[in-house]
Amino acid sequence: MPMKIWKPHPAYYVILEILRKKGASTDVELFEYLSEEYKDMGFRDFNQLLMRLEIAGKIRTTSLARGKKRVELVS
């Protein structure tokens, strides 16, 4: 039976750290970075994380093209 190891940082913290280092990016780029670290995360879970962070006032998302969003850190 495979054993899951807990990550030292929650996924929302990793999203905030990526945005602090790289600046604004698209949701697809963020998902690629996050899926390397969290293999079992789906795009739906990722979108829920983005929504929670936006509601909390930590990030801002704007629509770029059909199906793409720009994600930036709120100063």
CHARMM internal coordinates of N, CA and C (Angstrom, degrees):
IC EDIT
DIST 1 N 1 CA 1.4482
DIST 1 CA 1 C 1.5328
ANGL 1 N 1 CA 1 C 108.80
DIST 1 C 2 N 1.3507
ANGL 1 CA 1 C 2 N 117.19
DIHE 1 N 1 CA 1 C 2 N 120.83
DIST 2 N 2 CA 1.4571
ANGL 1 C 2 N 2 CA 119.05
DIHE 1 CA 1 C 2 N 2 CA -178.70
DIST 2 CA 2 C 1.5264
ANGL 2 N 2 CA 2 C 111.76
DIHE 1 C 2 N 2 CA 2 C -67.34
DIST 2 C 3 N 1.3077
ANGL 2 CA 2 C 3 N 114.18
DIHE 2 N 2 CA 2 C 3 N 143.96
DIST 3 N 3 CA 1.4553
ANGL 2 C 3 N 3 CA 119.72
DIHE 2 CA 2 C 3 N 3 CA -177.94
DIST 3 CA 3 C 1.5241
ANGL 3 N 3 CA 3 C 109.29
DIHE 2 C 3 N 3 CA 3 C -106.93
DIST 3 C 4 N 1.3403
ANGL 3 CA 3 C 4 N 116.93
DIHE 3 N 3 CA 3 C 4 N 127.90
DIST 4 N 4 CA 1.4471
ANGL 3 C 4 N 4 CA 120.75
DIHE 3 CA 3 C 4 N 4 CA 178.84
DIST 4 CA 4 C 1.5211
ANGL 4 N 4 CA 4 C 109.39
DIHE 3 C 4 N 4 CA 4 C -86.67
DIST 4 C 5 N 1.3094
ANGL 4 CA 4 C 5 N 114.57
DIHE 4 N 4 CA 4 C 5 N 138.40
DIST 5 N 5 CA 1.4571
ANGL 4 C 5 N 5 CA 120.36
DIHE 4 CA 4 C 5 N 5 CA 177.80
DIST 5 CA 5 C 1.5227
ANGL 5 N 5 CA 5 C 107.76
DIHE 4 C 5 N 5 CA 5 C -106.94
DIST 5 C 6 N 1.3055
ANGL 5 CA 5 C 6 N 116.26
DIHE 5 N 5 CA 5 C 6 N 132.29
DIST 6 N 6 CA 1.4648
ANGL 5 C 6 N 6 CA 120.72
DIHE 5 CA 5 C 6 N 6 CA 179.90
DIST 6 CA 6 C 1.5163
ANGL 6 N 6 CA 6 C 109.89
DIHE 5 C 6 N 6 CA 6 C -72.64
DIST 6 C 7 N 1.2983
ANGL 6 CA 6 C 7 N 115.39
DIHE 6 N 6 CA 6 C 7 N 142.98
DIST 7 N 7 CA 1.4522
ANGL 6 C 7 N 7 CA 121.55
DIHE 6 CA 6 C 7 N 7 CA 177.97
DIST 7 CA 7 C 1.5332
ANGL 7 N 7 CA 7 C 109.32
DIHE 6 C 7 N 7 CA 7 C -79.85
DIST 7 C 8 N 1.3290
ANGL 7 CA 7 C 8 N 118.27
DIHE 7 N 7 CA 7 C 8 N 146.89
DIST 8 N 8 CA 1.4674
ANGL 7 C 8 N 8 CA 120.53
DIHE 7 CA 7 C 8 N 8 CA -178.74
DIST 8 CA 8 C 1.5309
ANGL 8 N 8 CA 8 C 113.02
DIHE 7 C 8 N 8 CA 8 C -70.16
DIST 8 C 9 N 1.3473
ANGL 8 CA 8 C 9 N 117.39
DIHE 8 N 8 CA 8 C 9 N -23.96
DIST 9 N 9 CA 1.4586
ANGL 8 C 9 N 9 CA 121.14
DIHE 8 CA 8 C 9 N 9 CA 179.51
DIST 9 CA 9 C 1.5193
ANGL 9 N 9 CA 9 C 109.54
DIHE 8 C 9 N 9 CA 9 C -124.95
DIST 9 C 10 N 1.3387
ANGL 9 CA 9 C 10 N 117.40
DIHE 9 N 9 CA 9 C 10 N 139.59
DIST 10 N 10 CA 1.4637
ANGL 9 C 10 N 10 CA 119.09
DIHE 9 CA 9 C 10 N 10 CA 175.48
DIST 10 CA 10 C 1.5322
ANGL 10 N 10 CA 10 C 110.89
DIHE 9 C 10 N 10 CA 10 C -67.64
DIST 10 C 11 N 1.3113
ANGL 10 CA 10 C 11 N 116.04
DIHE 10 N 10 CA 10 C 11 N 161.02
DIST 11 N 11 CA 1.4645
ANGL 10 C 11 N 11 CA 120.79
DIHE 10 CA 10 C 11 N 11 CA -174.27
DIST 11 CA 11 C 1.5232
ANGL 11 N 11 CA 11 C 111.98
DIHE 10 C 11 N 11 CA 11 C -64.22
DIST 11 C 12 N 1.3248
ANGL 11 CA 11 C 12 N 117.93
DIHE 11 N 11 CA 11 C 12 N -35.94
DIST 12 N 12 CA 1.4623
ANGL 11 C 12 N 12 CA 119.13
DIHE 11 CA 11 C 12 N 12 CA -179.62
DIST 12 CA 12 C 1.5236
ANGL 12 N 12 CA 12 C 110.95
DIHE 11 C 12 N 12 CA 12 C -65.76
DIST 12 C 13 N 1.3139
ANGL 12 CA 12 C 13 N 117.28
DIHE 12 N 12 CA 12 C 13 N -32.31
DIST 13 N 13 CA 1.4654
ANGL 12 C 13 N 13 CA 121.26
DIHE 12 CA 12 C 13 N 13 CA 177.75
DIST 13 CA 13 C 1.5257
ANGL 13 N 13 CA 13 C 110.41
DIHE 12 C 13 N 13 CA 13 C -67.53
DIST 13 C 14 N 1.3101
ANGL 13 CA 13 C 14 N 116.78
DIHE 13 N 13 CA 13 C 14 N -38.97
DIST 14 N 14 CA 1.4666
ANGL 13 C 14 N 14 CA 121.45
DIHE 13 CA 13 C 14 N 14 CA 178.59
DIST 14 CA 14 C 1.5231
ANGL 14 N 14 CA 14 C 109.90
DIHE 13 C 14 N 14 CA 14 C -64.81
DIST 14 C 15 N 1.3358
ANGL 14 CA 14 C 15 N 118.07
DIHE 14 N 14 CA 14 C 15 N -40.29
DIST 15 N 15 CA 1.4655
ANGL 14 C 15 N 15 CA 121.71
DIHE 14 CA 14 C 15 N 15 CA 177.16
DIST 15 CA 15 C 1.5238
ANGL 15 N 15 CA 15 C 110.18
DIHE 14 C 15 N 15 CA 15 C -60.16
DIST 15 C 16 N 1.3253
ANGL 15 CA 15 C 16 N 117.06
DIHE 15 N 15 CA 15 C 16 N -46.31
DIST 16 N 16 CA 1.4633
ANGL 15 C 16 N 16 CA 120.87
DIHE 15 CA 15 C 16 N 16 CA -179.68
DIST 16 CA 16 C 1.5256
ANGL 16 N 16 CA 16 C 111.44
DIHE 15 C 16 N 16 CA 16 C -64.04
DIST 16 C 17 N 1.3254
ANGL 16 CA 16 C 17 N 117.46
DIHE 16 N 16 CA 16 C 17 N -39.02
DIST 17 N 17 CA 1.4656
ANGL 16 C 17 N 17 CA 120.79
DIHE 16 CA 16 C 17 N 17 CA 178.74
DIST 17 CA 17 C 1.5274
ANGL 17 N 17 CA 17 C 111.81
DIHE 16 C 17 N 17 CA 17 C -65.95
DIST 17 C 18 N 1.3238
ANGL 17 CA 17 C 18 N 117.26
DIHE 17 N 17 CA 17 C 18 N -40.43
DIST 18 N 18 CA 1.4662
ANGL 17 C 18 N 18 CA 120.95
DIHE 17 CA 17 C 18 N 18 CA 178.23
DIST 18 CA 18 C 1.5255
ANGL 18 N 18 CA 18 C 109.80
DIHE 17 C 18 N 18 CA 18 C -62.63
DIST 18 C 19 N 1.3346
ANGL 18 CA 18 C 19 N 116.70
DIHE 18 N 18 CA 18 C 19 N -43.36
DIST 19 N 19 CA 1.4607
ANGL 18 C 19 N 19 CA 120.32
DIHE 18 CA 18 C 19 N 19 CA -179.90
DIST 19 CA 19 C 1.5236
ANGL 19 N 19 CA 19 C 111.50
DIHE 18 C 19 N 19 CA 19 C -67.55
DIST 19 C 20 N 1.3237
ANGL 19 CA 19 C 20 N 118.08
DIHE 19 N 19 CA 19 C 20 N -33.65
DIST 20 N 20 CA 1.4675
ANGL 19 C 20 N 20 CA 120.57
DIHE 19 CA 19 C 20 N 20 CA 177.13
DIST 20 CA 20 C 1.5295
ANGL 20 N 20 CA 20 C 110.84
DIHE 19 C 20 N 20 CA 20 C -66.48
DIST 20 C 21 N 1.3257
ANGL 20 CA 20 C 21 N 116.89
DIHE 20 N 20 CA 20 C 21 N -40.03
DIST 21 N 21 CA 1.4614
ANGL 20 C 21 N 21 CA 120.93
DIHE 20 CA 20 C 21 N 21 CA -176.97
DIST 21 CA 21 C 1.5239
ANGL 21 N 21 CA 21 C 112.59
DIHE 20 C 21 N 21 CA 21 C -77.50
DIST 21 C 22 N 1.3319
ANGL 21 CA 21 C 22 N 116.78
DIHE 21 N 21 CA 21 C 22 N -45.98
DIST 22 N 22 CA 1.4584
ANGL 21 C 22 N 22 CA 120.87
DIHE 21 CA 21 C 22 N 22 CA -171.85
DIST 22 CA 22 C 1.5178
ANGL 22 N 22 CA 22 C 113.85
DIHE 21 C 22 N 22 CA 22 C -97.28
DIST 22 C 23 N 1.3165
ANGL 22 CA 22 C 23 N 118.06
DIHE 22 N 22 CA 22 C 23 N -18.25
DIST 23 N 23 CA 1.4547
ANGL 22 C 23 N 23 CA 120.18
DIHE 22 CA 22 C 23 N 23 CA -173.46
DIST 23 CA 23 C 1.5186
ANGL 23 N 23 CA 23 C 110.00
DIHE 22 C 23 N 23 CA 23 C 86.59
DIST 23 C 24 N 1.3058
ANGL 23 CA 23 C 24 N 116.02
DIHE 23 N 23 CA 23 C 24 N -161.92
DIST 24 N 24 CA 1.4628
ANGL 23 C 24 N 24 CA 121.05
DIHE 23 CA 23 C 24 N 24 CA -177.69
DIST 24 CA 24 C 1.5242
ANGL 24 N 24 CA 24 C 110.81
DIHE 23 C 24 N 24 CA 24 C -66.50
DIST 24 C 25 N 1.3289
ANGL 24 CA 24 C 25 N 116.27
DIHE 24 N 24 CA 24 C 25 N 145.07
DIST 25 N 25 CA 1.4598
ANGL 24 C 25 N 25 CA 121.00
DIHE 24 CA 24 C 25 N 25 CA 177.04
DIST 25 CA 25 C 1.5231
ANGL 25 N 25 CA 25 C 108.66
DIHE 24 C 25 N 25 CA 25 C -152.62
DIST 25 C 26 N 1.3202
ANGL 25 CA 25 C 26 N 116.12
DIHE 25 N 25 CA 25 C 26 N 175.83
DIST 26 N 26 CA 1.4581
ANGL 25 C 26 N 26 CA 120.22
DIHE 25 CA 25 C 26 N 26 CA 179.94
DIST 26 CA 26 C 1.5203
ANGL 26 N 26 CA 26 C 110.26
DIHE 25 C 26 N 26 CA 26 C -83.85
DIST 26 C 27 N 1.3240
ANGL 26 CA 26 C 27 N 115.32
DIHE 26 N 26 CA 26 C 27 N 161.31
DIST 27 N 27 CA 1.4604
ANGL 26 C 27 N 27 CA 119.33
DIHE 26 CA 26 C 27 N 27 CA 179.73
DIST 27 CA 27 C 1.5190
ANGL 27 N 27 CA 27 C 111.72
DIHE 26 C 27 N 27 CA 27 C -65.93
DIST 27 C 28 N 1.3256
ANGL 27 CA 27 C 28 N 118.21
DIHE 27 N 27 CA 27 C 28 N -30.71
DIST 28 N 28 CA 1.4608
ANGL 27 C 28 N 28 CA 121.59
DIHE 27 CA 27 C 28 N 28 CA 179.54
DIST 28 CA 28 C 1.5287
ANGL 28 N 28 CA 28 C 110.45
DIHE 27 C 28 N 28 CA 28 C -67.38
DIST 28 C 29 N 1.3353
ANGL 28 CA 28 C 29 N 117.24
DIHE 28 N 28 CA 28 C 29 N -43.30
DIST 29 N 29 CA 1.4684
ANGL 28 C 29 N 29 CA 120.71
DIHE 28 CA 28 C 29 N 29 CA 177.79
DIST 29 CA 29 C 1.5192
ANGL 29 N 29 CA 29 C 111.12
DIHE 28 C 29 N 29 CA 29 C -62.43
DIST 29 C 30 N 1.3306
ANGL 29 CA 29 C 30 N 116.17
DIHE 29 N 29 CA 29 C 30 N -44.18
DIST 30 N 30 CA 1.4626
ANGL 29 C 30 N 30 CA 120.12
DIHE 29 CA 29 C 30 N 30 CA 178.62
DIST 30 CA 30 C 1.5150
ANGL 30 N 30 CA 30 C 111.37
DIHE 29 C 30 N 30 CA 30 C -61.43
DIST 30 C 31 N 1.3300
ANGL 30 CA 30 C 31 N 116.18
DIHE 30 N 30 CA 30 C 31 N -41.56
DIST 31 N 31 CA 1.4607
ANGL 30 C 31 N 31 CA 120.04
DIHE 30 CA 30 C 31 N 31 CA -179.89
DIST 31 CA 31 C 1.5215
ANGL 31 N 31 CA 31 C 111.15
DIHE 30 C 31 N 31 CA 31 C -64.18
DIST 31 C 32 N 1.3406
ANGL 31 CA 31 C 32 N 117.47
DIHE 31 N 31 CA 31 C 32 N -37.92
DIST 32 N 32 CA 1.4659
ANGL 31 C 32 N 32 CA 120.70
DIHE 31 CA 31 C 32 N 32 CA 178.38
DIST 32 CA 32 C 1.5257
ANGL 32 N 32 CA 32 C 110.71
DIHE 31 C 32 N 32 CA 32 C -63.34
DIST 32 C 33 N 1.3363
ANGL 32 CA 32 C 33 N 117.08
DIHE 32 N 32 CA 32 C 33 N -44.80
DIST 33 N 33 CA 1.4689
ANGL 32 C 33 N 33 CA 120.22
DIHE 32 CA 32 C 33 N 33 CA 177.86
DIST 33 CA 33 C 1.5207
ANGL 33 N 33 CA 33 C 111.07
DIHE 32 C 33 N 33 CA 33 C -62.20
DIST 33 C 34 N 1.3262
ANGL 33 CA 33 C 34 N 115.62
DIHE 33 N 33 CA 33 C 34 N -43.36
DIST 34 N 34 CA 1.4642
ANGL 33 C 34 N 34 CA 120.26
DIHE 33 CA 33 C 34 N 34 CA -176.51
DIST 34 CA 34 C 1.5247
ANGL 34 N 34 CA 34 C 111.67
DIHE 33 C 34 N 34 CA 34 C -71.09
DIST 34 C 35 N 1.3315
ANGL 34 CA 34 C 35 N 117.24
DIHE 34 N 34 CA 34 C 35 N -35.66
DIST 35 N 35 CA 1.4663
ANGL 34 C 35 N 35 CA 119.28
DIHE 34 CA 34 C 35 N 35 CA -178.14
DIST 35 CA 35 C 1.5266
ANGL 35 N 35 CA 35 C 111.95
DIHE 34 C 35 N 35 CA 35 C -71.61
DIST 35 C 36 N 1.3380
ANGL 35 CA 35 C 36 N 118.11
DIHE 35 N 35 CA 35 C 36 N -19.58
DIST 36 N 36 CA 1.4627
ANGL 35 C 36 N 36 CA 119.73
DIHE 35 CA 35 C 36 N 36 CA 173.71
DIST 36 CA 36 C 1.5245
ANGL 36 N 36 CA 36 C 110.42
DIHE 35 C 36 N 36 CA 36 C -67.64
DIST 36 C 37 N 1.3133
ANGL 36 CA 36 C 37 N 115.99
DIHE 36 N 36 CA 36 C 37 N -39.47
DIST 37 N 37 CA 1.4662
ANGL 36 C 37 N 37 CA 121.71
DIHE 36 CA 36 C 37 N 37 CA -178.23
DIST 37 CA 37 C 1.5347
ANGL 37 N 37 CA 37 C 111.82
DIHE 36 C 37 N 37 CA 37 C -82.55
DIST 37 C 38 N 1.3219
ANGL 37 CA 37 C 38 N 116.44
DIHE 37 N 37 CA 37 C 38 N -42.55
DIST 38 N 38 CA 1.4731
ANGL 37 C 38 N 38 CA 122.74
DIHE 37 CA 37 C 38 N 38 CA -177.05
DIST 38 CA 38 C 1.5226
ANGL 38 N 38 CA 38 C 107.97
DIHE 37 C 38 N 38 CA 38 C -113.52
DIST 38 C 39 N 1.3147
ANGL 38 CA 38 C 39 N 116.48
DIHE 38 N 38 CA 38 C 39 N 91.63
DIST 39 N 39 CA 1.4703
ANGL 38 C 39 N 39 CA 122.01
DIHE 38 CA 38 C 39 N 39 CA -174.07
DIST 39 CA 39 C 1.5302
ANGL 39 N 39 CA 39 C 113.27
DIHE 38 C 39 N 39 CA 39 C -65.98
DIST 39 C 40 N 1.3320
ANGL 39 CA 39 C 40 N 117.44
DIHE 39 N 39 CA 39 C 40 N -30.04
DIST 40 N 40 CA 1.4639
ANGL 39 C 40 N 40 CA 120.23
DIHE 39 CA 39 C 40 N 40 CA -174.81
DIST 40 CA 40 C 1.5241
ANGL 40 N 40 CA 40 C 113.44
DIHE 39 C 40 N 40 CA 40 C -90.61
DIST 40 C 41 N 1.3295
ANGL 40 CA 40 C 41 N 119.07
DIHE 40 N 40 CA 40 C 41 N 5.50
DIST 41 N 41 CA 1.4575
ANGL 40 C 41 N 41 CA 121.81
DIHE 40 CA 40 C 41 N 41 CA -179.06
DIST 41 CA 41 C 1.5214
ANGL 41 N 41 CA 41 C 110.22
DIHE 40 C 41 N 41 CA 41 C -85.40
DIST 41 C 42 N 1.3182
ANGL 41 CA 41 C 42 N 115.72
DIHE 41 N 41 CA 41 C 42 N 131.56
DIST 42 N 42 CA 1.4461
ANGL 41 C 42 N 42 CA 121.41
DIHE 41 CA 41 C 42 N 42 CA 176.98
DIST 42 CA 42 C 1.5229
ANGL 42 N 42 CA 42 C 110.50
DIHE 41 C 42 N 42 CA 42 C -97.55
DIST 42 C 43 N 1.3381
ANGL 42 CA 42 C 43 N 116.19
DIHE 42 N 42 CA 42 C 43 N 172.44
DIST 43 N 43 CA 1.4615
ANGL 42 C 43 N 43 CA 120.55
DIHE 42 CA 42 C 43 N 43 CA -178.78
DIST 43 CA 43 C 1.5171
ANGL 43 N 43 CA 43 C 111.49
DIHE 42 C 43 N 43 CA 43 C -67.78
DIST 43 C 44 N 1.3167
ANGL 43 CA 43 C 44 N 116.42
DIHE 43 N 43 CA 43 C 44 N -30.44
DIST 44 N 44 CA 1.4664
ANGL 43 C 44 N 44 CA 120.06
DIHE 43 CA 43 C 44 N 44 CA 177.92
DIST 44 CA 44 C 1.5334
ANGL 44 N 44 CA 44 C 110.60
DIHE 43 C 44 N 44 CA 44 C -66.68
DIST 44 C 45 N 1.3089
ANGL 44 CA 44 C 45 N 117.14
DIHE 44 N 44 CA 44 C 45 N -44.60
DIST 45 N 45 CA 1.4688
ANGL 44 C 45 N 45 CA 121.02
DIHE 44 CA 44 C 45 N 45 CA 176.66
DIST 45 CA 45 C 1.5247
ANGL 45 N 45 CA 45 C 110.92
DIHE 44 C 45 N 45 CA 45 C -61.87
DIST 45 C 46 N 1.3214
ANGL 45 CA 45 C 46 N 115.79
DIHE 45 N 45 CA 45 C 46 N -39.00
DIST 46 N 46 CA 1.4550
ANGL 45 C 46 N 46 CA 120.85
DIHE 45 CA 45 C 46 N 46 CA 178.43
DIST 46 CA 46 C 1.5238
ANGL 46 N 46 CA 46 C 111.10
DIHE 45 C 46 N 46 CA 46 C -62.65
DIST 46 C 47 N 1.3246
ANGL 46 CA 46 C 47 N 116.94
DIHE 46 N 46 CA 46 C 47 N -44.41
DIST 47 N 47 CA 1.4638
ANGL 46 C 47 N 47 CA 120.59
DIHE 46 CA 46 C 47 N 47 CA 178.37
DIST 47 CA 47 C 1.5229
ANGL 47 N 47 CA 47 C 111.82
DIHE 46 C 47 N 47 CA 47 C -64.03
DIST 47 C 48 N 1.3215
ANGL 47 CA 47 C 48 N 117.51
DIHE 47 N 47 CA 47 C 48 N -35.52
DIST 48 N 48 CA 1.4598
ANGL 47 C 48 N 48 CA 120.25
DIHE 47 CA 47 C 48 N 48 CA 176.11
DIST 48 CA 48 C 1.5231
ANGL 48 N 48 CA 48 C 110.96
DIHE 47 C 48 N 48 CA 48 C -64.90
DIST 48 C 49 N 1.3279
ANGL 48 CA 48 C 49 N 117.57
DIHE 48 N 48 CA 48 C 49 N -39.49
DIST 49 N 49 CA 1.4650
ANGL 48 C 49 N 49 CA 121.32
DIHE 48 CA 48 C 49 N 49 CA 175.64
DIST 49 CA 49 C 1.5214
ANGL 49 N 49 CA 49 C 111.06
DIHE 48 C 49 N 49 CA 49 C -61.82
DIST 49 C 50 N 1.3376
ANGL 49 CA 49 C 50 N 116.85
DIHE 49 N 49 CA 49 C 50 N -44.73
DIST 50 N 50 CA 1.4545
ANGL 49 C 50 N 50 CA 120.21
DIHE 49 CA 49 C 50 N 50 CA 177.99
DIST 50 CA 50 C 1.5260
ANGL 50 N 50 CA 50 C 111.29
DIHE 49 C 50 N 50 CA 50 C -60.88
DIST 50 C 51 N 1.3295
ANGL 50 CA 50 C 51 N 116.56
DIHE 50 N 50 CA 50 C 51 N -41.24
DIST 51 N 51 CA 1.4570
ANGL 50 C 51 N 51 CA 120.22
DIHE 50 CA 50 C 51 N 51 CA 179.75
DIST 51 CA 51 C 1.5274
ANGL 51 N 51 CA 51 C 111.33
DIHE 50 C 51 N 51 CA 51 C -63.99
DIST 51 C 52 N 1.3210
ANGL 51 CA 51 C 52 N 116.94
DIHE 51 N 51 CA 51 C 52 N -41.94
DIST 52 N 52 CA 1.4710
ANGL 51 C 52 N 52 CA 120.34
DIHE 51 CA 51 C 52 N 52 CA 178.51
DIST 52 CA 52 C 1.5242
ANGL 52 N 52 CA 52 C 111.32
DIHE 51 C 52 N 52 CA 52 C -63.61
DIST 52 C 53 N 1.3287
ANGL 52 CA 52 C 53 N 116.50
DIHE 52 N 52 CA 52 C 53 N -42.11
DIST 53 N 53 CA 1.4609
ANGL 52 C 53 N 53 CA 120.30
DIHE 52 CA 52 C 53 N 53 CA 179.28
DIST 53 CA 53 C 1.5337
ANGL 53 N 53 CA 53 C 111.23
DIHE 52 C 53 N 53 CA 53 C -66.88
DIST 53 C 54 N 1.3314
ANGL 53 CA 53 C 54 N 116.72
DIHE 53 N 53 CA 53 C 54 N -35.35
DIST 54 N 54 CA 1.4609
ANGL 53 C 54 N 54 CA 119.92
DIHE 53 CA 53 C 54 N 54 CA 178.68
DIST 54 CA 54 C 1.5279
ANGL 54 N 54 CA 54 C 111.26
DIHE 53 C 54 N 54 CA 54 C -70.77
DIST 54 C 55 N 1.3084
ANGL 54 CA 54 C 55 N 117.08
DIHE 54 N 54 CA 54 C 55 N -39.66
DIST 55 N 55 CA 1.4595
ANGL 54 C 55 N 55 CA 121.12
DIHE 54 CA 54 C 55 N 55 CA 177.52
DIST 55 CA 55 C 1.5255
ANGL 55 N 55 CA 55 C 110.36
DIHE 54 C 55 N 55 CA 55 C -65.11
DIST 55 C 56 N 1.3314
ANGL 55 CA 55 C 56 N 116.58
DIHE 55 N 55 CA 55 C 56 N -36.78
DIST 56 N 56 CA 1.4667
ANGL 55 C 56 N 56 CA 121.32
DIHE 55 CA 55 C 56 N 56 CA 179.03
DIST 56 CA 56 C 1.5228
ANGL 56 N 56 CA 56 C 112.03
DIHE 55 C 56 N 56 CA 56 C -73.28
DIST 56 C 57 N 1.3329
ANGL 56 CA 56 C 57 N 117.77
DIHE 56 N 56 CA 56 C 57 N -10.95
DIST 57 N 57 CA 1.4504
ANGL 56 C 57 N 57 CA 121.29
DIHE 56 CA 56 C 57 N 57 CA 178.78
DIST 57 CA 57 C 1.5106
ANGL 57 N 57 CA 57 C 114.42
DIHE 56 C 57 N 57 CA 57 C 84.62
DIST 57 C 58 N 1.3117
ANGL 57 CA 57 C 58 N 118.16
DIHE 57 N 57 CA 57 C 58 N 17.20
DIST 58 N 58 CA 1.4636
ANGL 57 C 58 N 58 CA 122.45
DIHE 57 CA 57 C 58 N 58 CA -179.03
DIST 58 CA 58 C 1.5219
ANGL 58 N 58 CA 58 C 112.81
DIHE 57 C 58 N 58 CA 58 C -87.09
DIST 58 C 59 N 1.3433
ANGL 58 CA 58 C 59 N 117.15
DIHE 58 N 58 CA 58 C 59 N -34.68
DIST 59 N 59 CA 1.4623
ANGL 58 C 59 N 59 CA 121.78
DIHE 58 CA 58 C 59 N 59 CA -178.62
DIST 59 CA 59 C 1.5197
ANGL 59 N 59 CA 59 C 109.68
DIHE 58 C 59 N 59 CA 59 C -130.16
DIST 59 C 60 N 1.3397
ANGL 59 CA 59 C 60 N 114.78
DIHE 59 N 59 CA 59 C 60 N 166.83
DIST 60 N 60 CA 1.4579
ANGL 59 C 60 N 60 CA 121.61
DIHE 59 CA 59 C 60 N 60 CA 174.79
DIST 60 CA 60 C 1.5146
ANGL 60 N 60 CA 60 C 107.34
DIHE 59 C 60 N 60 CA 60 C -131.62
DIST 60 C 61 N 1.3160
ANGL 60 CA 60 C 61 N 116.57
DIHE 60 N 60 CA 60 C 61 N 134.12
DIST 61 N 61 CA 1.4643
ANGL 60 C 61 N 61 CA 120.25
DIHE 60 CA 60 C 61 N 61 CA 177.71
DIST 61 CA 61 C 1.5181
ANGL 61 N 61 CA 61 C 109.10
DIHE 60 C 61 N 61 CA 61 C -117.06
DIST 61 C 62 N 1.3160
ANGL 61 CA 61 C 62 N 115.56
DIHE 61 N 61 CA 61 C 62 N 139.84
DIST 62 N 62 CA 1.4593
ANGL 61 C 62 N 62 CA 121.72
DIHE 61 CA 61 C 62 N 62 CA 175.55
DIST 62 CA 62 C 1.5194
ANGL 62 N 62 CA 62 C 108.06
DIHE 61 C 62 N 62 CA 62 C -131.72
DIST 62 C 63 N 1.3043
ANGL 62 CA 62 C 63 N 115.83
DIHE 62 N 62 CA 62 C 63 N 150.29
DIST 63 N 63 CA 1.4558
ANGL 62 C 63 N 63 CA 120.94
DIHE 62 CA 62 C 63 N 63 CA -178.07
DIST 63 CA 63 C 1.5248
ANGL 63 N 63 CA 63 C 109.70
DIHE 62 C 63 N 63 CA 63 C -81.93
DIST 63 C 64 N 1.3296
ANGL 63 CA 63 C 64 N 116.64
DIHE 63 N 63 CA 63 C 64 N 130.05
DIST 64 N 64 CA 1.4631
ANGL 63 C 64 N 64 CA 121.97
DIHE 63 CA 63 C 64 N 64 CA 177.80
DIST 64 CA 64 C 1.5206
ANGL 64 N 64 CA 64 C 110.65
DIHE 63 C 64 N 64 CA 64 C -97.45
DIST 64 C 65 N 1.2821
ANGL 64 CA 64 C 65 N 116.01
DIHE 64 N 64 CA 64 C 65 N -67.27
DIST 65 N 65 CA 1.4525
ANGL 64 C 65 N 65 CA 123.01
DIHE 64 CA 64 C 65 N 65 CA 179.58
DIST 65 CA 65 C 1.5275
ANGL 65 N 65 CA 65 C 106.95
DIHE 64 C 65 N 65 CA 65 C -134.13
DIST 65 C 66 N 1.2697
ANGL 65 CA 65 C 66 N 115.74
DIHE 65 N 65 CA 65 C 66 N 178.99
DIST 66 N 66 CA 1.4610
ANGL 65 C 66 N 66 CA 118.92
DIHE 65 CA 65 C 66 N 66 CA -178.99
DIST 66 CA 66 C 1.5306
ANGL 66 N 66 CA 66 C 110.37
DIHE 65 C 66 N 66 CA 66 C -60.24
DIST 66 C 67 N 1.3250
ANGL 66 CA 66 C 67 N 116.28
DIHE 66 N 66 CA 66 C 67 N 116.48
DIST 67 N 67 CA 1.4495
ANGL 66 C 67 N 67 CA 121.12
DIHE 66 CA 66 C 67 N 67 CA 177.75
DIST 67 CA 67 C 1.5223
ANGL 67 N 67 CA 67 C 114.88
DIHE 66 C 67 N 67 CA 67 C 84.79
DIST 67 C 68 N 1.3388
ANGL 67 CA 67 C 68 N 118.41
DIHE 67 N 67 CA 67 C 68 N 3.23
DIST 68 N 68 CA 1.4548
ANGL 67 C 68 N 68 CA 121.44
DIHE 67 CA 67 C 68 N 68 CA 179.02
DIST 68 CA 68 C 1.5191
ANGL 68 N 68 CA 68 C 109.99
DIHE 67 C 68 N 68 CA 68 C -122.38
DIST 68 C 69 N 1.3269
ANGL 68 CA 68 C 69 N 115.18
DIHE 68 N 68 CA 68 C 69 N 141.87
DIST 69 N 69 CA 1.4484
ANGL 68 C 69 N 69 CA 121.04
DIHE 68 CA 68 C 69 N 69 CA 178.18
DIST 69 CA 69 C 1.5241
ANGL 69 N 69 CA 69 C 109.79
DIHE 68 C 69 N 69 CA 69 C -127.55
DIST 69 C 70 N 1.3144
ANGL 69 CA 69 C 70 N 115.72
DIHE 69 N 69 CA 69 C 70 N 148.27
DIST 70 N 70 CA 1.4684
ANGL 69 C 70 N 70 CA 121.76
DIHE 69 CA 69 C 70 N 70 CA 172.97
DIST 70 CA 70 C 1.5230
ANGL 70 N 70 CA 70 C 106.46
DIHE 69 C 70 N 70 CA 70 C -99.61
DIST 70 C 71 N 1.3217
ANGL 70 CA 70 C 71 N 116.48
DIHE 70 N 70 CA 70 C 71 N 128.43
DIST 71 N 71 CA 1.4547
ANGL 70 C 71 N 71 CA 122.47
DIHE 70 CA 70 C 71 N 71 CA -177.86
DIST 71 CA 71 C 1.5262
ANGL 71 N 71 CA 71 C 107.61
DIHE 70 C 71 N 71 CA 71 C -114.85
DIST 71 C 72 N 1.3392
ANGL 71 CA 71 C 72 N 115.74
DIHE 71 N 71 CA 71 C 72 N 127.64
DIST 72 N 72 CA 1.4567
ANGL 71 C 72 N 72 CA 120.18
DIHE 71 CA 71 C 72 N 72 CA 178.87
DIST 72 CA 72 C 1.5068
ANGL 72 N 72 CA 72 C 110.03
DIHE 71 C 72 N 72 CA 72 C -136.94
DIST 72 C 73 N 1.3149
ANGL 72 CA 72 C 73 N 114.81
DIHE 72 N 72 CA 72 C 73 N 155.29
DIST 73 N 73 CA 1.4535
ANGL 72 C 73 N 73 CA 122.42
DIHE 72 CA 72 C 73 N 73 CA 179.54
DIST 73 CA 73 C 1.5272
ANGL 73 N 73 CA 73 C 108.84
DIHE 72 C 73 N 73 CA 73 C -80.80
DIST 73 C 74 N 1.3225
ANGL 73 CA 73 C 74 N 116.63
DIHE 73 N 73 CA 73 C 74 N 139.12
DIST 74 N 74 CA 1.4561
ANGL 73 C 74 N 74 CA 120.58
DIHE 73 CA 73 C 74 N 74 CA 176.17
DIST 74 CA 74 C 1.5248
ANGL 74 N 74 CA 74 C 107.51
DIHE 73 C 74 N 74 CA 74 C -85.71
DIST 74 C 75 N 1.3184
ANGL 74 CA 74 C 75 N 115.78
DIHE 74 N 74 CA 74 C 75 N 129.62
DIST 75 N 75 CA 1.4695
ANGL 74 C 75 N 75 CA 120.49
DIHE 74 CA 74 C 75 N 75 CA -177.45
DIST 75 CA 75 C 1.5193
ANGL 75 N 75 CA 75 C 111.67
DIHE 74 C 75 N 75 CA 75 C -77.05
END
COOR INIT
IC SEED 1 N 1 CA 1 C
IC BUILD
